[in-house]
Amino acid sequence: MSAVDIRQAVADARAAEDQAAQIAQILAVVQAAQAAVPAPAACSCSNHGPAPRRSAGTTAAWVAGGAACACVLSGLFLAVALVAVAVTVGGCIGYLLIREIRKGK
């Protein structure tokens, strides 16, 4: 081995020591942070999370959609009923007019 190789090996060893010291510091900080956070309490239930619930926005959207459908269907029903009444009244008036016209001959 030459002197250059020895110097390079020493420099690599010192860099490795510095990196090991930094890793040890980081590990100590992580362990301290984990120790500061309390562990969750153990429970006897099988479901550890809250039950999934619909948000208020989702429920409101379904209610609004149902109300819109009800309004559209009600309007359609009223339109059909109005047309039926108009045809019936028009038919009756037409019949009476035709009868009066024929009488007038």
Secondary structure as GFF3:
##gff-version 3
##sequence-region A 1 105
A	DSSP	alpha_helix	3	36	.	.	.	ID=ss1
A	DSSP	alpha_helix	56	103	.	.	.	ID=ss2
###
